[in-house]
């Protein structure tokens, strides 16, 4: 489609082919540059990364303790509970 439009406007086969080839090569780089500029100059609110809250050592240790049929297991019991099913 690009080649036909170029040929109709320019009227020369070689120039139309050259313009189409140039657009084929330069087009992706123009798109990439546009996206990079959009990311750089876009709204800071859109770029904010929403991370989860930091966890303390006690919270992580509490998460490591599991519950099996309502009974709380200690970390040393996990190996035996997994073996039993």
N, C-alpha and C positions, 0 to 999 in steps of 0.2 A: 504494500500500500504506500509506504514511504517513497519507494522508487518511482511508482506511477505518478504520485503527486509532484515529486521533484521533476520528472521528465515533462509533465504537462506545463509546469511553471517555467522551467529553464529552457526546455526545447533541445537540449544537447544530451545525448546518451552517456557520454563519459562523465560529464559534470553531474548528472543525476545519479550515476552509480557511485561517484566519489562522495557526494553529499549523503547518500544512504549509508555507505560504509562508515563515514565519519560519525553519523548519528548512532549507528549500531555500536561503535566502540566507545564514544564519549557519553552516551546516554546513561549507562549504569553508574559511571563516576559522578555525573551530575545529580543523579538520584541519591547516591551515597552522601555527597556533599550537602544536599538539601536536608537529609535526615539528620546528619551531624549538627548542622546549624539549628535545626528545629529542637534537637535535644539540648543544645547549649543555651539557646535564647528562650526556651520554653518557660512555662510557669514553674517557679521553684516548688510550689505545692505539688506539682505532678512528679517531681524528682525526689521527693522525700521518701526515704525507706522506713517502713514501719516495722521495727524490730520488736520481738517480745521482750518483756521486762527481764532484767538480770535475776538470776536465781542464786540463793545462798547455798552453801555446802549442806546445811541441814535440810533444805528443801529437796536437794538432789538425793540425799540419803533417804529421805522419806519416800521419794518416788521409787527408789530401788526396792523398797519393801512391798511385797505383793500380798493380796488377800486371796485365800483359797477357801471356798465354802464358809466365808465369814470369819475364818481364823487367820490372824496375821502371822506371816512367816518371817523369820529372821533371814538375813542374807545367807547364812551358812546352811539353812534348810532348803534353799532353792534347788540345789543339785538333787537332793533326795525327793523333793516334790515332783520334779520333772521326770525322774526315773520311774516314779509310781504312776505317772500319767496325769 
